[in-house]
C-alpha cells in the first residue's frame, strides 16, 4: 500500500471521520458498518466503493484500520473529483478537496469546523489545562486515562489536529494522532483528545523535552497497567514524581510524537514503524539511563528488567527481543534498543507485533542526533508485518537499506540480500575491469574469475586476451623472457627461464633442429632430455601484446610441429655448449657418442669451437679414431703409457676406426695430451662400447687408443656438468663408468699377469744367484 | 525432511517437540523418548575427555522400518533429535548435519534472549518458523 500524505486539514478531517466510525471506541478499527455507511454517503457508486475498499486494503485486512480508512477517504476524494482510482494517485494528487459525504456527516463536519476555531483559539495548553489537574498524580493515571478518553473523544477531534505540523502519518505509524509531538516542538499541543497524557506533557516539559504523549485511547488500558508498576530505578532521569507516569507518558508520547517527526522528516513517507525524532530522542535518553555510552551495548539482563516494566507478557517481550536483537548477540545497541522500545510502544498501543523486523527499525548506523537520520526516505513504505498497512513491497525497499548494511554486522539473510543487490550490473562491470571489487560482498558472490596463471593450455587464448593490468603481473614475468631468449646465448640464461612443457618441448625441438639438422638418431632425445631439466625455456608469455613475442610464442608452439625453424636459434645458444664441432661433420654414430651427456645445440659450431677447445678435441678425437690406422706412428710415443691399457685402448681404437676424418686431427692433439694413461681408458672404452654396436671391434692401435683416451678424459671434465642432470646424461655416465670399470678390470688382470711373470723371473734369477753364491761362501 | 523434531534439555525433559503428521504425535514422542537412551549411551562412551573430542553430531541413533532417528548433543548436554521418514530418498549425512546446525543456531538465538528462562518450553516464533521450514521440505 502506498504511503499516504495528508494535508493538515485532511488529517483532521479524516481522523474526525474515523472517530465517527469508530463506534466501538477502539480507536483502531472503524467498524465496517459505519464505514460502509460513510462511503455510501459519499454518493459514489457501489462499484467505486468496492474498488476503494479493495485499494485501501481493507478487504485484505478484513477491517478498516485507521490507515485503510484514511486511504479510503482519500480515494473517495479522488473519486469525487473525477480522477481515476489508483494507488499512486493517493499522493500525487495535490489540493484534493475533502471527500464529501452527504449523510450524517454534517454534524461531524460542523463539529469539526467548530472545533477548529476553538482549538485554534486555544493556547497550546488550553485544552490541556483543564485536564492535567485531573491527572497529576501518577497513581491515578490509570483511572484518568481510562476515564478521560471517553468524554474526550467527542471533543477531541480537534486536538489532534491542532498542533500539528503534524504529519499526517504519525497515526499511521502508531495510530497516534499527530498530537503534535514533543513539547519542545509544539507547546501548542492542544490535544483534547488525549488529555490523560497531558500530564505526561507537563511532566515531560520538565525536562526531557519530549513530546506530549498522545496515544490513542485504546492503549490506555495497557498504559494503565503499565503505570501501575512502581517506578523502577532504571526509570530515571524522568521527572521523579511522575516517573512511572513518565514512562507511560513517555511511551505514549513517543508514539505520538512520531507524527511530528514524520511530518518533519519527509513528506509523503508513510511508514508506521518509523521512529520519529522525538521518539528517538526519548529512546536515546532511556538508553543513556541504562548505558551511558551511546555506542555501547545494553546487556540482556538490563534490557530485560527495563522492558519488563512495560508489563507486556513475557512471550511478547521475548518476541520483541528476537526481532530487535539484530545481530543476535544478547545485547542491544542503541539502534536495537530503539527498535525494541519502539516495538514495545507499538504493542502497548495495540499494534500487533510484526513477524519480521520492519525495515525502518532495522539497526543502521545513523546519526543519532540527526532526526533525518531516518534512512533515506523510501519511495514507498516497505515494511513487513505492520498490522496497519499491507506491505507488499518489502523487497523493493530492502535495497534502500543496503547502503547502510555494510556498516553493520548483518545477519546472513541480509548479507545475501546485499550481495544479491550487488550483483547488479554496475558491480559486475566493476568486476570486469577491476579484480578487486570495491565491495567486499560482491567478492563473495562473484569470486574473481580472471585467470591469473597462464597455463600452457591457455597460452594461446591468453595471447588473444588482452586485458589490462590484471593480466600483467602474472604474465609479466614471462614477458621479458622471450626477448631474453632471443638475446641470451649463455648457458645461464637457460637456468633463468621458467618453463612450461610446451615451451620446453619447443626448446627441445629447437635443439634438435640446430644441433643436428640431419641427424635423428636415438640420441637426439637423449640430448633433448639433457636439455630439459635446466630451466625450461620461458613459457610463452601468455598475454603478450608485443608482436615479437607473439611471434616467438607462435614459434614455440609451432616448432614442435614444424621443427623447421632455425630462426629460433635463440634457445639453443643457451644450452650448455656442446661439441658443435662434431655436428657438422661427425656422422650419426659418433654424434650419438658425443651426445652422451652433451646436449646438442646450435648449429653455430664455429662459434662454439673456440669456446670449447676440449670439445674440439673431442671431436677431433673422433676424427682421430677414424684415422687410427694413419696415426699409429704418431702414437708410438705414447705406447709406453699405453702399454698397460693397450688392450683397452686397442678396442678403443677399433671404435675409432669408424671415426670421421676429424678424428685424425685429434691424434696430434692427443699426443700432446697423453696425461693420464689410465684416465683415457674409460673414454675410449665408452666409445668402444657405443660403437661396438654399430661397428665391429677392431683392436689395433693401442697407442692411439691411449692417446685418444687421454684426450677424451681430458675433455670429459671440461664437459659442463650441468647437463649431467639429465637422466640420459646420467645413464651415459653410468655406461661410461661401467666401461671404465671393465677396462680397468682388464687392465688389472693384465698387470697381475705381468707381475706374476716378473716374480717368476725374479725367482729364477735368485736361484741362479744361489747357485753361484756357494762358491762365494767358501 | 524431518517428520519430528525434538529438543531435550539436559535433564532429559523436552523443551520443544513437534511432529508433522499430528495424528501420530504420540508415536513420535515415544520414539524420541526411547532414543534418549541411545544418546546417553553414545555420549557416555564417546566422551571421556569432555567435549573436545566428542563430536556434537551423533549420527544415526537407530533405524526402524519406517523411519530413522538422528541425534545431536550440544556442549551443554542439550539434545536434538530428528526423526526422518525412511521412505524419503535417504538424506545424505551432511544434510542431516546442516539441519542440526540450523537447529543449534536457532536454539542459541533462543537462549540469547534474555526473556527466555532456560528450562522453559521454547515458544520462540523464529524457532518455530525454522523448524517448520525444516519439516515442510519433506512433505
Contacts between the chains, C-beta under 8 A, distances in Angstrom:
chain1	res1	chain2	res2	distance
A	299	B	114	8.0
A	300	B	112	6.9
A	300	B	113	7.4
A	300	B	114	3.2
A	301	B	114	5.7
A	303	B	114	6.0
A	304	B	114	3.8
A	304	B	115	5.8
A	307	B	115	7.8
A	314	B	115	5.4
A	315	B	123	5.8
A	317	B	115	4.7
A	318	B	113	5.4
A	318	B	115	3.9
A	318	B	116	5.8
A	318	B	123	7.1
A	318	B	124	6.6
A	319	B	124	7.4
A	319	B	125	5.8
A	321	B	113	4.8
A	321	B	114	6.6
A	321	B	115	5.5
A	322	B	109	7.1
A	322	B	113	6.0
A	322	B	124	6.0
A	322	B	125	7.1
A	322	B	126	5.1
A	325	B	112	7.0
A	325	B	113	7.3
A	328	B	108	7.7
A	328	B	109	5.1
A	328	B	112	5.9
A	329	B	112	7.1
A	330	B	112	4.0
A	330	B	113	7.9
A	330	B	114	7.0
A	355	B	125	6.9
A	355	B	129	8.0
